[in-house]
Amino acid sequence: MFRSAEARPGQPLLGAHDDDDRGRKVYRGNRRPSPPAASPLSPSYFTSDDVPPDRPTFSRRSTMRSRSPGTNARIAARKRYTYAAFFLVATLVSFTVQTELASYVQNELGWNKAYCMLYLTHGSWSLLFPLQLLFLRLRSREPWPQFWRRHKLLVRSTAQMVQWQDLDIPPSMASRSPWPYLVRTTAYITTALTVAGLSWYLAVSMTTPSDLTAIYNCSAFFAYAFSVPLLKERLRLGKSAAVAVAIVGVLVVAYGDGTPSAVPGAPDPSGNRRLLGNLIIGVGSVLYGLYEVLYKRYGCPPEGISPGRGVIFANTFASLIGTFTLLVLWLPLPVLHVLGLETFELPTGRTAWLLFVSVIMNMIFAGSFLVLISLTSPVLSSVAALLTIFIVAIVDWMLTGQPLGGAAIVGGLLITAAFGMLSWSTWREMAEEEKKRREVDLVEEDDESDIDDE
């Protein structure tokens, strides 16, 4: 039904953007479906019309019959996990490099400006949106006005989905601007992130890189705890066991050998100073878990959106956090300078170059990590970040020449096993949810077909 008059025999029923529309709410009446988004890595990203049509050219019924709900669910879950795997690798590499460079700059080179470093790193996130726009523009052959108009439409419509947590926005809500909501949400989430991030930079010179990474990444436990009331996530035995195994691995790495690994040339962070640093980073761990869940709840599109659109909006939201940081969070800098708590001084020479690389790595980490949360969940993303513990320990070994202890190896294996358990559990949940959504779509399409036939 509703087959285009220009369609010819043999024309494929599966359009280029069909997969992006699957799993969304079915078109009804005069409601206009949200503009589809292809993969941001694909040159065909901007190929749809500027204004979505009043009615789909082909019915979903004709396209959905080509595969069973189970097959469609597996394909959708596999596509989402492929994206997630790419950004997971980017997260692990960038976080490891940033951790080592930040520790070296503060301990070895003596540029110990915790808040200024936080301001520079989080402010760099503002570059994610223009860099992403440049990447998409280079892969598009459209004239700039049309390209920019389509991109603004995509970002605006996705922001409305985030605000109303619905894939199908009615006309009465579509006319409202989503930017006031995004400004408020950005302010709340950035506040939690800033306090958590500041604790990281305060503790980086007070404890060891391995302890810093281990305790900070305990946010996986708090992310799971906050996910239950805020995301209405059910307590599952598999997930609970995976998080518990991960936390045990963290404790084994941090305290199993009883001797911290230090950066070459830096003072040994032991005794009360190390304890204070661990307490500070512990507070940051709680707030970082809250930040992850708040972002998933109030800053991510609803389930069922295409992975490509999720990637684009995650980087856009990260850029909003960076812009808020640059425009607002500079205020404490002169206050700290006047009070003598932190003298404002920009780095020079080799310190400046290493800090620049650390800032860029943090920007890559931020964008990749927010994408990972958007595509999966705060719990899986946090446990995935725990893999950096083992990686940082290996890098410390390469830098210091001190071999890995038994605790580091055992703890790393436990964390890896926990990530595998949680990944399998999340994969099954995603496939089941996709299958249920597609089965509902098929039933609704059958009902719609019966009404149209009458």
Secondary structure, 3 states (H helix, E strand, C coil): CCCCCCCCCCCCCCCCCHHHHCCCCCCCCCCCCCCCCCCCCCCCCCCCCCCCCCCCCCCHHHHHCCCCHHHHHHHHHHHHHHHHHHHHHHHHHHHHHHHHHHHHHHHCCCCCCHHHHHHHHHHHHHHHHHHHHHHHHHCCCCCHHHHHHHHHHHHHHHHHHHHHCCCCCCHHHHCCCCHHHHHHHHHHHHHHHHHHHHHHHHHCCCCCHHHHHHHHCCHHHHHHHHHHHHCCCCCCHHHHHHHHHHHHHHHHHHHCCCCCCCCCCCCCCCHHHHHHHHHHHHHHHHHHHHHHHHHHHHCCCCCCCCHHHHHHHHHHHHHHHHHHHHHHCCCHHHHHHHHCCCCCCCCCHHHHHHHHHHHHHHHHHHHHHHHHHHHCCHHHHHHHHCHHHHHHHHHHHHHHCCCCCHHHHHHHHHHHHHHHHHHHHHHHHHHHHHHHHHHHHHHHHHHHHHHHHC
